[in-house]
């Protein structure tokens, strides 16, 4: 069974129209044992998501999509999934830095500060493989960079295989470094019919006109387009989900206790 390991919600500003309830209801209706929320730069929806998943008997997986500066000098996105409470705290620190420090750039140089107890996912839409010249020089640079990342994350590094994209580099690096792949199920809009609305949202965010928009993404990233099959690429998503040993629990609000002297003057 495929476990959706990369999903945005409307907490990803101008990136998604999916509500937390949409994600949870989708997983419940399709009898999914687990589901991930990986909003772009933000963890604002994680408590709501986690609590609602648990009420439906679904394992919530908490992650984060972030910008990453590669050795090729381009900014792309990577995904981090928290395995434990320590990993989640590292994601919180990372998210805070991204949203409060204007000059903060995540790269191979500082990623290890946030890597403990987290799973690294490379590939998929918006990834390091997008829009780069496919030549031997770039392949060697990426091989060297991913080798360093593999040493940091050990068995917790995976490739997201998206059949909509050019996976030539991903396939070759996966083969040479023995990095496992899983089938992408990335979703950032609810229904295929919402595609045009997402194009408009993209234009609003980037100050573009619809007739010359840079939005060139295929209409294959809605919740209702997620496939269900059984093969190694699909089953590897289960193996990743089984690594997750952490859920956020709702805690009772504790207010400070003040003693009042009834004889005190006003």
N, C-alpha and C positions, 0 to 999 in steps of 0.2 A: 504494500500500500504506500502511496506517495504521501509524505508529510510536507505540507507547504512551509518552507523554511525562510521565506522572504516575502513579507507583505507590508505595505504602507497603509496607514489610516489617515483620516483627515487631520490628525495632529501633525502630519507632514505638510507644512503650510504650502498651499498651491501645488501640491504634488499628488494628491489623492482625494477621492470623494467617498472612500469607504469608511463607514462608521465602525466603531468597536463592535457594536451589536451585529453588524453585517458579517464580520469575520467569525464571531463566535457562533452565530446561527448557521453559517455555511458549514463550519466544522461539525456542528451537532447534527445537522440534517444529512450530512454525508458520512456520519459515523467515524469521523477522524479521531484517533486517540490523542493527537497532539497538533499544535498549531503555533506558528511563530508570529510575533509582531516586531518589525525591524524598521521603525520610522526613521526618516532622514534627519540626523543630527539631534533628535529629541527623544526623551524617555517619558514625556508627559502623560502618555496614555497607558503606561505599563501596569499601574495598580488596578485601574478599571478593567483592563484586559485580563489580567491575571485572576482577579476575583470572579469575573463573569465566566471565564473558562472553567474554573474549579467548580462552580455551581452546576455546570453542565457535564462534569466528569471528564473534561478535556485537559490535557497537560499543556499549560502555557509555557511557551519558550520566549524568553526576552532577548532581544538583540538590538542592534543599532547599525544603520547605514551611515557611513562617514566618508568625507572626501579624503583622498590619499594622493600624495605626490610621489610618483614613481621615478625610477632611475632614468626614464625617457623624458622626464620633465613635464609630463602631462598630468593634469588633475583628473582622477577617476574616483570611483566609489568602491569601497570594500564593505563587507558585512562582518560584524562580530556578534557571536551568540554567547551568553553567559551560562557557564556550567554550574556555578556555585554562587553563594552570596558574595564571596570575595570577587568573583568575576563581575557580578552586577555592580558592585561598588566601583570597580575600575571603569566600567562603562559610564557610571555617573560622573566620575572625575573627568573622563574624556569629553563627555557631552558638555559639561560645565566649561571646560577650557575652550571648546569650539565656539560656544555661544557667548563667552565673556571676554576672550582675548582675541582682539582683531588680527594680530600677527601670528596666531598659532597655526602651524602647518603640520599635519600628521604625515610621517614618512617612515622609511625603514630605520631612520636614525633614532626615532623616539617611540616607535610602536611597542617595543618591549616594556615600556613603562605601564602599559595597559593590557598586556597580553596574558597575565597570570589568570588561570581558570576561565579563559575564553577560547572559543573556537573561531578560527579565521576562515572566511569564505571569499574566494576570488572568482572572477568571471561573472557571466550574466550581463544584463543590461546595465549600461553606464560604467562598465568595468574597464580595467587597465588595457584590455584587448581591443577596445573600441577605437576606431579611427586612427590607427597607427600604421605606418608603412610596414608591410610584411616582408622583411628582408633578414638576411642572416645576422647582420650586426645587431638589430633590435632583438632578435631571438636569443642571441648570446647574452645580451644585457639582462633580459628578463629571466633567463635561466639562472644567472648568477644571483639576481635579486631574490628569486623565489627559493633558491637554495638556502639563503640566509634566513628567510622567513620560515622555511621548513625546520631549520635548526631551533628557532625560537618556539614554534608551536608544536613541533614533533608530530604526534599522531592526530593533532587537532587542526589540521589544515586541509581544506577541500576545495574542489573546483565546482562551480555551478555551471552546468552544461545547458545552454539555451539554444535550441535548434533553429531559432530565428536569426542567429548571428553567425558570423564567420568564426569557427572554432579551430582553425588550422593550428594556430600557435598553442591554444589551450590543449589540444590533443597531443601535440608533440611534447610539450613540457610535462603534461600528466604522465606520458609514457616514460620519459627519461628520468623523472624524479619520483615516479611511483606515487603520485598524489591522486587519491580517489576522486571520482566525479559523482555528482548526483544530478538528477533531472531538475531543471529549473521549473518553478511554479510561481514565479514572481507575479504579484498582482498589485495594482495601484488604482484600479477603478472597478466598480461593482459589476457592471454588465457591459456586453459588447456595444449596446446601444448608447453607452455613455462616452464612447470614443471621441465624438465630435466635441462634447463638453470639455473633455480633457485637453483637446487641442486649443480650445478657447482659453482655458485656465492657464495653459502654458504661455500663450500670448500675453495674457494679463501680467503674469509673473515676470516675463522677460521684455515687456514693452514692444511686442511685435504685432504686426497685422496678420490676419489669418491667411491672406493671399501670398505672403512671403515668409511664413513661419518656418522656424528651424525644426519643428516637431516632425520627425520622419519615422516615428516608431510604428511598427505594424500593430494592427488591432488584435493582439494576442495576449494581452496582459490584464484581462478582467478575471474576476473570481469565477465567472461561469465558463471560462475557457480552460480551466485546469483539467488536465487529462487524468485518467486512472488506468494504469497498466501494472504489470508485474515483470520487472527485469532488474538487472543489477543497478542501473542508474536510478530507478525508482526506489529500490530497496535500500540503497545507501542513505537515503533521507531518514529512514527508520534508524539506521545505525547512529546517525548524528543525534537524532532525538533521544536515543537511549543514553547518550553521554550526559544529558541534562539532569542534574540532581538538585534543582533549586526552583522554588516558586515563591512569589511575593505573597505574603498573607496580610489581610486587613487587621490592623491592630486597634484596640480600643483607645480612644482619645483620653489622655490623662492630664487633668488640669491641676495646677499647683494648689496646695491646701494652705489657706491663710487662717490663722486664729484671730478672732475678733474679741476685744475686751468690751463687754457690754456696758462697763462703767466709764468708758473713755468719753471725754467731751467731744462734741462735734467741732 
